[in-house]
């Protein structure tokens, strides 16, 4: 709606993600209270698609990634995608990633659109070039959107005939 709120996260608990995941454009949820100066004093922060503290503790090599990618192919619940440098990647060249979407929330159309050439956003836990996706969202128009069926014209009703009554 165009309104902005200053959020103080200095005493917040991160249910998903960490302070380093807070960057411009990232989807983040906050719970807390507004103070008398109108500043949101966040009690909890939830970075969409990021791992929980338990997930990060169990595998410290995981890092949160938010990739702007293009689908190469889909095999079962495994996507192969490419992402350009600077679009959530840490490399300096186009990189191919293997993405497990078996536990992901699929937004904007779902599996139907995950075909070669489709632009998507993938958020989740990344180790090297393997990602466990938490959120997958189609960007722009679905290349494989189901076509709306062409409506079958309704035949015109037969003309009403005058009722005849025997005389």
C-alpha positions in Angstrom: 0.0 0.0 0.0 3.0 2.3 -0.1 3.4 2.8 3.6 6.6 2.0 5.3 7.4 1.2 8.9 10.8 1.3 10.7 11.4 -2.0 12.3 13.9 -2.5 15.2 15.1 -6.2 15.1 17.8 -5.8 17.7 16.0 -7.9 20.3 14.1 -10.2 17.9 14.2 -14.0 17.6 14.6 -15.2 14.0 12.1 -18.1 13.5 13.5 -18.5 10.0 16.6 -16.8 8.6 19.1 -14.5 10.3 20.0 -10.8 10.3 22.3 -11.2 7.3 19.2 -12.3 5.3 17.5 -8.9 5.6 18.1 -7.2 2.3 16.0 -4.9 0.2 13.3 -6.7 -1.8 13.2 -9.8 0.4 9.8 -11.0 1.8 10.0 -10.8 5.6 7.3 -11.1 8.3 7.5 -9.4 11.6 5.6 -9.8 14.9 5.9 -7.2 17.6 4.5 -3.9 18.8 4.7 -0.3 17.7 6.3 1.9 20.3 5.3 5.5 21.0 7.6 6.8 18.2 5.9 4.5 15.7 8.8 2.1 15.4 7.9 -1.6 15.2 9.8 -3.4 18.0 10.0 -6.8 16.5 9.7 -9.8 18.8 9.9 -12.4 15.9 11.3 -12.2 12.4 10.5 -14.7 9.7 12.5 -14.5 6.4 10.4 -16.2 3.7 12.1 -19.4 2.5 15.0 -19.3 5.0 15.9 -22.2 7.3 15.0 -22.3 11.0 17.7 -22.1 13.7 17.4 -25.8 14.2 18.0 -26.4 10.5 21.0 -24.1 10.5 22.4 -25.8 13.6 21.9 -29.3 12.1 23.8 -28.2 8.9 26.0 -25.1 9.4 27.1 -25.3 5.7 23.6 -24.3 4.5 23.1 -20.7 3.5 19.9 -19.0 2.6 19.5 -18.2 -1.1 16.9 -16.3 -3.1 17.5 -17.1 -6.7 16.1 -15.5 -9.9 16.4 -18.6 -12.1 15.3 -20.1 -15.4 14.0 -23.7 -15.5 16.1 -26.2 -17.6 13.9 -29.2 -16.8 11.8 -30.9 -14.1 12.2 -34.6 -13.2 9.8 -35.7 -10.5 10.4 -33.1 -7.7 13.9 -32.1 -8.8 14.4 -29.0 -10.9 17.5 -28.1 -12.9 17.7 -24.3 -13.2 20.2 -21.6 -14.2 20.8 -18.4 -12.4 22.8 -15.4 -13.6 25.5 -13.8 -11.4 24.1 -11.3 -8.9 20.7 -12.8 -8.8 21.1 -14.5 -5.5 24.2 -16.3 -6.5 27.8 -15.9 -5.3 29.6 -16.7 -8.5 30.6 -14.5 -11.4 29.1 -16.7 -14.2 25.8 -18.4 -15.0 25.5 -21.3 -12.6 23.3 -24.5 -12.9 21.6 -25.6 -9.7 19.8 -28.8 -8.7 16.7 -27.9 -6.7 14.6 -30.3 -4.5 11.1 -28.9 -4.5 9.5 -31.8 -2.7 8.8 -29.7 0.5 8.4 -26.3 -1.2 5.4 -24.1 -1.2 4.5 -23.7 -4.9 3.0 -20.2 -5.6 1.6 -18.9 -8.8 0.2 -21.9 -10.8 2.3 -24.7 -9.2 3.9 -27.6 -11.0 2.1 -26.9 -14.3 4.4 -24.0 -15.1 7.7 -25.6 -14.2 8.8 -26.2 -17.8 11.9 -25.4 -19.7 12.4 -21.6 -20.2 10.1 -20.6 -17.3 11.4 -17.8 -15.1 11.0 -18.5 -11.4 12.1 -17.3 -7.9 13.4 -20.1 -5.7 14.0 -19.5 -2.0 15.6 -22.0 0.3 18.7 -23.6 1.8 21.7 -23.8 -0.5 24.8 -26.0 -0.2 27.1 -25.5 -3.2 24.9 -25.9 -6.2 22.2 -28.0 -4.4 19.1 -26.3 -2.9 16.3 -27.5 -0.7 13.6 -25.1 -1.8 11.0 -23.8 0.6 9.2 -21.4 -1.8 9.0 -21.6 -5.6 7.2 -18.8 -7.5 6.6 -18.3 -11.2 7.7 -14.9 -12.4 5.6 -13.3 -15.1 3.4 -15.3 -17.4 3.3 -19.1 -17.1 4.7 -20.5 -20.3 2.6 -23.7 -19.9 -0.7 -22.2 -18.5 -3.7 -24.4 -19.0 -5.7 -23.0 -21.9 -9.2 -21.9 -21.1 -11.6 -24.1 -23.0 -13.5 -22.4 -25.8 -17.0 -22.1 -24.7 -19.5 -24.2 -26.7 -22.2 -21.9 -28.1 -25.6 -22.6 -26.6 -28.0 -23.4 -29.4 -30.9 -20.9 -29.6 -34.1 -22.0 -28.0 -36.8 -23.2 -30.4 -39.4 -20.6 -31.1 -42.3 -20.7 -28.8 -45.3 -22.2 -30.5 -48.8 -21.0 -29.8 -50.6 -23.5 -27.7 -53.5 -25.0 -29.5 -56.6 -26.1 -27.7 -59.1 -28.4 -29.3 -62.5 -26.7 -30.1 
